[in-house]
């Protein structure tokens, strides 16, 4: 059935989501469930907290706002019955953080399942435009784009040499990130090139591969230990520094490196400050 021309024009003016679906602008009765921690934060920063009716247990920022929003479980294995009971008009998901089959199951009772997949800091511009257009926050989205522009310009002016780094996300086994991940692209924007220098495939195992620690460190000028998803701390830093005394081991804020959305400009600023503090 053909849409009326005005409705068709409205949909055409809104960017497609990561699956190529164009959703119409949300009406005043929109009810949003976010299955993505960084996008929950983005929705709040865009002024959309009153529309949020559900989130995952990992959606923890901004704490004082989200603590009042019901949880539907985790990013994987969320509770479909709890989610259905919230009667959302929109569920926002992500191709990395949520399972494809669980996203597909939502279509049975959710009018609009909006799928996202930022892979680089620059991809946040499209994300801002999509969410801003869907929920009438064009001005706020434009302000975030300006913040991202400024953050990227700041990194471009660092003038520091590029440095190969091993970014570990787990231990037992040791896992790292492939270069086609958002984390690697964010680090690369700050002049840190992840090793091993593999492209990575489309599966989780390819994008977040296990590594032989000795071989991987041999390629790196620095080891980076983030605070998430594995919470590396001073103990692990001391352990690895003793094991590899010639390679500096640095603790980093994992949220600043891995969270896209409204945190992305702050994350790039954080990495710029960190590189300047380290002096290389």
N, C-alpha and C positions, 0 to 999 in steps of 0.2 A: 504493500500500500504506500503510495507516494505521500510524503509529508507536505503540508501547506508550505508555500514558498518562504514565509516569514520564519517558520520553525526550522526549515532546512538551512536558511541563511544563518540562523543563530547557532546551529550545530556546526556548520562549516567554519564559523569564526573561532571555535574552541579547538585547541590542539588535540590531536589524537593521543591516546594513552600508549603505553609500551606494547600493547597488542594490536595497535592500529585502530582501536575503537574510538569513535567520536561520541561523547556523551553530551546531552543537552545541558544548558545551564540549569542549576538547581533552583527550585522554588523556595519560598520562605519557610516551608515545612521540612526542609532537609534534615535528615538524621544520619550522622556519620559514625561509622565504626572504623577505627584505624588499626591495622594489623602490623604497623611499621613504626618502631619507636621514634626514628628521626622525623617521620612525617607527622606523627602526633605533635611533636614539638613545633613543626612548621605550621600546622593548622592553628595552634594556639597563638603563635607569633603573628599570624595573619588576621587574628581577631575572630577566629571561628570556634573558640571554646564552647560557646553556647549551643553549637550544633553537634558537639561530640557526645555520643551516647554510649560509646564502648571503646575499649582499648585492650592491649595485651598487658600482661604483668611486667613486660620489659619496657613498656612506655612509661618512663619515670620522670621525664622533664616536660615542662616545669613542674616540680614536685607539688607545689601548693595548689596548682590547678588540677592536675591529673588525679590526685589522690581522691577526688570526689567522683571520678568517672568509673563506672563499673568495668571489671576485668572479664575477659572472655577466655582466659588461658594464655598460652604462649604464642609465639609467632608461628610455631609448628605444633600441630596437634591441638589447635584451639577448639573450644567447645561449641559445636554447631548449634546445639539446642539453646545455650545461653545467648548466642549471637542472634538466633532467630527471634527469641523472645524480646529483644531490643527493637525489633521492627525497623532496621535501618533502611534508608533509601539509597545510601551509598556505603560501600565498603572499599577502603583503600588498601591495596596489597602491593607486594613487591616480588619480583621474579626470583630474587636471591633469598630473601628472608622467609618467604612462605612457600609451601609445597604447591606445585602446579595442580595436583589433583584436588587439594583442599580449596584452592582458588576456584577451580571449576565447579565444585559442589555448591558454592555460594550462589551461582546463577539460578538455582532452583527457587530461591525465595528473596533474593536481593535485586531490586530493579537495576542498579548500576554498580558493577564491580570495576573499579578503576585500578588498573595495573600499572605500576611504575617500575623503572629499571635504570636509574642513573649509574653510569659507569665511569664518569670523570667529573671533576668539579664543574667544568663547563656545562655539563648536562643539567645542572641545577637550574639554569635559566629556563629550559623547557619545562622543568618541574614547577617552578614558580608560576610560569605563564598558565600551565594547565590548571593548577589548583586555584589560582587567582581568577581565571576565566570561569571555571565551574561554579565558584561560590561567590562571585561578585567582589573580589578583592584585587582588582586591577592595580590600584594605586599602591597598595601594600606590596604586591608582587614586584612592581617596578622599583620600589625602594630597595628590596632585597637584591634585585639585579644590579643596581648601582653599588651596593655594598660588595657584591661579588666582583664587579669590575675593579673596584678600588683594591680589594685584597689581592687579586691576580696581578695588578700593576705593581703592588708592593713587592711581591715575590720576584717579578721580572727584574726589579731594580736591586736585588740582593748583591749581585756581583760576586757570588761565591762559586768555587769550582764544584762540579758535580761529584757525587760520592756514592759508591756502591754500598748498599746496606742490606743486612739480613733482618727482616721484620718477622718476628716469631709471634704466632697467635695461639699456640698451644704447646704443651709438652706431654711426653709419653703417649703418643709419639710427638716429635717436634713437627709442627706444621707452620708453613709460611704462606705467602700470597703470591699468586702469579701476576704477571704484569698487565693482564686484562681485567683486573679488579679495580673497584673504586679506591680501595686503600692504596694500591700501587700508583694509581694515577695521581692521587693527592700528594703522596710522597714525591713523585716525579716533578710535580709543579714546584716543589721546594728544592729541587736539585738532588734528591735522594733517589737513586735507581735501585730497585729491588733485585736481589739475586736469590736463586739462580735466574739467569736471563732467559726464561722460558715464556712463550706466549700464553700457554694454558688453553684448555678446551672449554666446553660449555657446561661440564658437570662440576659438581662441588669438589670432587676429588682432584680434578684438573686445576681448578681455580684456587684451591687451598690445599696444595700438595704436602705430603710428608717429605722430609728431607733428611739426608745424612748430614748430621750437624757438623762434623769435621770438614767435610767437603764444602758445605755451604759457607762456613766461616772463612774458608780459604779464599773465597771470592769477594769477601766483604771487607770494607774499611771500617765498618761500625756495625754493632748489633743493636737493634731497637727492640725494647720489651714494652709492649703496651699494657694498659690497665684492663683491657677487654679484648676478646671474649674470655681468655684466661687472664686472671688478675696477677700478672707478674709484679713482684715487689722487690724490696731491698735484698731479701734472701736469695732470690733467683739472680739478681744482678751480681751479688757478691760471688755466687757459685760460678756463673759463667765468666766473670772477670778473672777469677782464679784459674779457671780451665783454659782461657784464651787471653793471657796477660798482655799481648801486644795489640789486641783489638778492643777499642773502647766499647763499653756496654752502657747504653743510655735508656733510662725509663721514660716513657712517653704517655701522654693522655690518649688512650685509645679512642675515646669518644670524639676527640678533636680530629682524629685522622680518618675514622670510619663513618661518622655520621654525616649524611648529606642533609638537604633541606636548609633551614635557616641557620644551622650551625656551620655550614660550609664556609662562609666568609670568615667567621671567627676561627675556624680550624686552620685556614690558610694563614691568617695573621699569627696564630700560635706557632705554626711551623716556621714562619719567618723569624719570629723572636727566638725560637729555640736554636735555629741555625746560627743566628748572630751571637747568641750566648756561647755556643760551642766554638765559634770562630772559624768554622770550616763548612 
